[in-house]
Amino acid sequence: MIILDHLYTKDELFAINEFPNGFVKGVVDVKKGCVALDADMHYQLADYLKAEQESKEEDMWGFNLWLENDEFEDILEYDSLINIHNNQVHGFPRGGMSIMDPGIEERATEVIKKWIQL
């Protein structure tokens, strides 16, 4: 697991780990503006951010990167079990694995783009 500390290119991410099919899981903390990558499960990254950055559960959102794709819309997806609870906390009772609040999704994307050049 890694907490990003500078703007990473795709090549730099592949140097960290040979992600099968270019697939990597990540968690973004929209309040603290940090991103963690490279674990088997999103909850592991969330726990890592809690321990290392004192992130709060309600501020963290899971995402996936498909680094072998070229278009931004095909690289980043919000699809994580940790998002179900967070959506409920933020007023969406049925939850959902994506980010239901457009403002939160916009902020999450902004933070991810700050750390990863896609």
C-alpha positions in Angstrom: 0.0 0.0 0.0 1.1 3.5 -0.7 -0.1 7.0 0.1 0.7 9.2 -2.9 3.1 12.0 -2.2 3.6 13.6 -5.6 2.0 13.7 -9.0 2.3 10.2 -10.4 2.2 9.2 -14.1 0.9 5.8 -15.3 4.5 4.6 -15.8 5.4 5.5 -12.2 2.3 3.6 -10.9 3.4 0.6 -12.9 6.8 0.9 -11.4 5.3 0.5 -7.9 3.5 -2.7 -8.9 2.7 -4.7 -12.0 -1.0 -4.3 -11.7 -2.8 -7.2 -13.6 -4.7 -5.8 -16.6 -3.7 -2.3 -15.3 -6.2 -2.6 -12.5 -5.6 -0.9 -9.2 -7.8 -0.2 -6.2 -7.7 3.1 -4.4 -9.3 5.2 -1.7 -9.5 9.0 -1.7 -10.0 11.1 1.4 -12.0 14.1 0.1 -11.5 16.2 3.2 -7.7 15.7 3.7 -7.0 15.5 0.0 -5.0 12.3 0.1 -5.0 9.1 -2.0 -3.9 5.5 -1.1 -3.4 2.8 -3.7 -2.5 -0.9 -4.1 -4.4 -3.3 -1.8 -6.5 -6.3 -2.4 -9.6 -4.7 -0.9 -10.7 -1.0 -0.6 -11.3 -1.4 3.2 -7.6 -2.2 3.7 -6.7 1.1 2.1 -9.3 2.9 4.2 -7.9 1.3 7.4 -4.4 2.4 6.2 -5.5 6.0 5.8 -7.2 5.9 9.2 -3.9 4.8 10.8 -1.5 6.9 8.8 -3.5 10.1 8.1 -6.2 10.0 10.7 -8.8 9.9 8.0 -12.4 9.6 8.9 -14.6 6.9 7.4 -17.2 9.3 6.1 -14.6 11.2 4.1 -13.1 8.2 2.3 -14.4 6.8 -1.0 -13.3 3.7 -2.9 -12.4 3.8 -6.6 -10.7 1.7 -9.3 -8.2 2.6 -11.9 -7.9 0.8 -15.2 -4.5 2.1 -16.2 -4.3 0.3 -19.6 -7.2 2.4 -20.9 -6.5 5.8 -22.6 -9.6 7.9 -22.0 -10.1 9.4 -18.5 -13.7 8.2 -18.5 -12.4 4.6 -19.0 -9.7 4.8 -16.4 -11.4 6.0 -13.3 -14.5 4.3 -11.8 -16.2 4.6 -8.4 -17.2 1.1 -7.6 -16.6 -0.1 -4.1 -18.3 -1.7 -1.2 -17.1 1.0 1.2 -19.1 3.6 -0.8 -22.4 1.9 0.2 -22.2 2.9 3.9 -20.8 6.4 3.0 -23.7 7.1 0.6 -26.1 6.2 3.5 -24.2 8.5 5.9 -24.5 11.3 3.3 -28.2 11.0 2.9 -28.7 8.2 0.3 -30.5 5.5 2.3 -30.2 2.8 -0.4 -26.5 3.3 -0.7 -24.8 2.3 -3.8 -21.3 1.3 -4.8 -20.7 4.5 -6.8 -20.7 8.0 -5.3 -24.3 9.1 -5.3 -23.6 12.8 -4.4 -22.3 14.7 -7.6 -20.5 17.3 -5.4 -18.6 14.5 -3.5 -17.8 12.7 -6.8 -16.5 16.0 -8.3 -14.3 16.6 -5.2 -13.0 13.0 -5.2 -12.1 13.3 -8.9 -10.3 16.6 -8.3 -8.2 15.1 -5.5 -7.3 12.0 -7.6 -6.3 14.2 -10.5 -4.0 16.2 -8.1 -2.0 13.0 -7.4 -2.4 11.0 -10.6 -1.8 12.2 -14.1 -4.4 10.4 -16.2 
